[in-house]
Amino acid sequence: MKEPSAEFVFNCPSEEISAYIDGELTAEIETALELHFGTCDICRRELNDQKGFLLVLSDSLERDVPIELPEDFTRSIVVNAESKVSGLRDHKQRPPAFLTGTVLVLLAALALGSFTDVFSRLGIALDKILALVGAIVQIAADLLYAMAAMFRSLLQIQTFSTTFTYIAISLTVVLILYFGSRSLRRYFRAPGA
């Protein structure tokens, strides 16, 4: 039994035209496409357009015509690029850049492991700072406890009327907070501020 011959149906413009130009089709499909070119004006025009495009493209690639650039071309490119890049000129960019650089240095040091002595010294310094802060907090807590004990003993004596005692205690607390905050502000004020 004979197999029925394959019929080729092409949609205009055909996708096989570029494959035909490149010589990628089988002989049977190529013959059928050539017969189609004889009857279809659309595909024939598309074939001629693609061949013309390839000729112009290969002609322009084969010529060694130097491209002439303006005399100040390099300078205008550099000026344009510099005007669009703010970089670290902007003061708002410096803190994030410094933070990023610091983190990268620390990560590199951790990865290399060469700064183990530096990290151990930083750990010791951090322990000492935390001990100092803890001592200051403990002193402040002891002072508040002592003041509370004094007020409690004053209330137990009841030598004053209850209203007067509450007013005196409130006034004392307000004065302590006021003068304490002023002292702290004066102590932590930056020089020249």
BABA-657880 format. One line per field, with one value per residue (C-alpha): x, y, z; residue number from 0. Coordinates in steps of 0.02 Angstrom, whole numbers, padded with zeros to 5 digits. Layout:
BEGIN
X <- (X, ...) $
Y <- (Y, ...) $
Z <- (Z, ...) $
num <- (NUM, ...) $
***
This chain:
BEGIN
X <- (00000, 00063, 00070, -00024, 00094, 00108, 00022, 00102, -00011, 00075, 00004, 00047, 00173, 00252, 00366, 00467, 00534, 00681, 00719, 00712, 00838, 00953, 00941, 00871, 00722, 00714, 00713, 00529, 00472, 00588, 00510, 00334, 00379, 00453, 00290, 00197, 00307, 00254, 00070, 00074, 00123, 00127, 00255, 00358, 00366, 00414, 00552, 00621, 00611, 00707, 00839, 00859, 00875, 01010, 01106, 01102, 01152, 01300, 01354, 01354, 01450, 01583, 01624, 01761, 01693, 01757, 01626, 01662, 01631, 01622, 01783, 01713, 01622, 01723, 01712, 01524, 01500, 01605, 01515, 01346, 01392, 01465, 01312, 01196, 01298, 01283, 01381, 01445, 01433, 01262, 01274, 01127, 01226, 01374, 01299, 01227, 01390, 01492, 01376, 01385, 01575, 01588, 01474, 01573, 01738, 01668, 01600, 01766, 01856, 01739, 01760, 01949, 01960, 02117, 02046, 02006, 02118, 02031, 01860, 01911, 01972, 01811, 01715, 01814, 01784, 01598, 01590, 01672, 01553, 01403, 01470, 01487, 01309, 01246, 01333, 01257, 01084, 01110, 01161, 01008, 00896, 00976, 00947, 00765, 00745, 00824, 00708, 00558, 00614, 00634, 00461, 00385, 00464, 00400, 00226, 00232, 00280, 00127, 00190, 00112, -00061, -00092, -00124, 00034, 00135, 00073, 00109, 00285, 00320, 00255, 00355, 00513, 00493, 00464, 00618, 00726, 00669, 00695, 00870, 00918, 00869, 00964, 01118, 01109, 01084, 01233, 01339, 01298, 01298, 01423, 01564, 01525, 01339) $
Y <- (00000, 00172, 00312, 00468, 00610, 00747, 00907, 01068, 01208, 01375, 01521, 01685, 01755, 01588, 01556, 01438, 01580, 01618, 01431, 01422, 01563, 01483, 01313, 01224, 01138, 00964, 00949, 00901, 01050, 01166, 01110, 01133, 01307, 01358, 01305, 01410, 01561, 01547, 01566, 01680, 01862, 01892, 01756, 01805, 01986, 01924, 01816, 01963, 02079, 01955, 01926, 02115, 02141, 02007, 02085, 02258, 02188, 02088, 02237, 02354, 02227, 02199, 02383, 02454, 02629, 02715, 02795, 02978, 03041, 03223, 03297, 03320, 03152, 03078, 03237, 03251, 03069, 03095, 03257, 03176, 03023, 03127, 03239, 03090, 03002, 03078, 02944, 02997, 03182, 03183, 03194, 03076, 02937, 02939, 02853, 02705, 02688, 02692, 02564, 02451, 02463, 02424, 02273, 02210, 02229, 02136, 01997, 01982, 01975, 01839, 01742, 01752, 01726, 01833, 01958, 01837, 01935, 02098, 02021, 01951, 02124, 02203, 02074, 02119, 02305, 02274, 02174, 02319, 02446, 02339, 02319, 02508, 02536, 02403, 02490, 02658, 02580, 02493, 02658, 02745, 02603, 02610, 02798, 02778, 02638, 02746, 02891, 02776, 02710, 02888, 02938, 02782, 02818, 02997, 02935, 02815, 02953, 03053, 03211, 03306, 03299, 03176, 03310, 03404, 03242, 03200, 03376, 03370, 03200, 03254, 03414, 03320, 03193, 03333, 03427, 03271, 03230, 03409, 03430, 03253, 03280, 03446, 03363, 03223, 03346, 03449, 03293, 03220, 03384, 03381, 03509, 03664, 03625) $
Z <- (00000, -00046, 00081, 00034, -00012, 00116, 00070, 00125, 00181, 00206, 00299, 00214, 00254, 00293, 00440, 00330, 00220, 00334, 00350, 00158, 00141, 00269, 00180, 00331, 00245, 00172, -00017, -00021, 00084, -00014, -00180, -00114, -00048, -00217, -00301, -00173, -00212, -00394, -00348, -00193, -00213, -00023, 00010, -00144, -00080, 00094, 00017, -00082, 00072, 00181, 00047, 00025, 00212, 00223, 00077, 00155, 00324, 00256, 00150, 00300, 00406, 00272, 00249, 00358, 00371, 00527, 00635, 00662, 00838, 00889, 00960, 01136, 01138, 01283, 01386, 01362, 01414, 01572, 01618, 01591, 01696, 01838, 01846, 01867, 02001, 02174, 02266, 02436, 02396, 02475, 02665, 02684, 02599, 02718, 02873, 02776, 02679, 02840, 02920, 02768, 02764, 02949, 02934, 02784, 02878, 03028, 02918, 02829, 02996, 03057, 02896, 02902, 03089, 03099, 03222, 03363, 03482, 03435, 03464, 03632, 03685, 03623, 03725, 03882, 03852, 03826, 03989, 04083, 04008, 04052, 04230, 04246, 04181, 04301, 04447, 04401, 04389, 04556, 04641, 04570, 04631, 04804, 04814, 04767, 04895, 05030, 04988, 04995, 05165, 05231, 05170, 05245, 05414, 05404, 05369, 05516, 05638, 05585, 05662, 05518, 05452, 05311, 05180, 05224, 05216, 05041, 04979, 05055, 04977, 04807, 04812, 04862, 04721, 04593, 04654, 04649, 04473, 04415, 04486, 04438, 04257, 04252, 04323, 04198, 04054, 04111, 04132, 03961, 03865, 03723, 03734, 03632, 03621) $
num <- (0, 1, 2, 3, 4, 5, 6, 7, 8, 9, 10, 11, 12, 13, 14, 15, 16, 17, 18, 19, 20, 21, 22, 23, 24, 25, 26, 27, 28, 29, 30, 31, 32, 33, 34, 35, 36, 37, 38, 39, 40, 41, 42, 43, 44, 45, 46, 47, 48, 49, 50, 51, 52, 53, 54, 55, 56, 57, 58, 59, 60, 61, 62, 63, 64, 65, 66, 67, 68, 69, 70, 71, 72, 73, 74, 75, 76, 77, 78, 79, 80, 81, 82, 83, 84, 85, 86, 87, 88, 89, 90, 91, 92, 93, 94, 95, 96, 97, 98, 99, 100, 101, 102, 103, 104, 105, 106, 107, 108, 109, 110, 111, 112, 113, 114, 115, 116, 117, 118, 119, 120, 121, 122, 123, 124, 125, 126, 127, 128, 129, 130, 131, 132, 133, 134, 135, 136, 137, 138, 139, 140, 141, 142, 143, 144, 145, 146, 147, 148, 149, 150, 151, 152, 153, 154, 155, 156, 157, 158, 159, 160, 161, 162, 163, 164, 165, 166, 167, 168, 169, 170, 171, 172, 173, 174, 175, 176, 177, 178, 179, 180, 181, 182, 183, 184, 185, 186, 187, 188, 189, 190, 191, 192) $
***
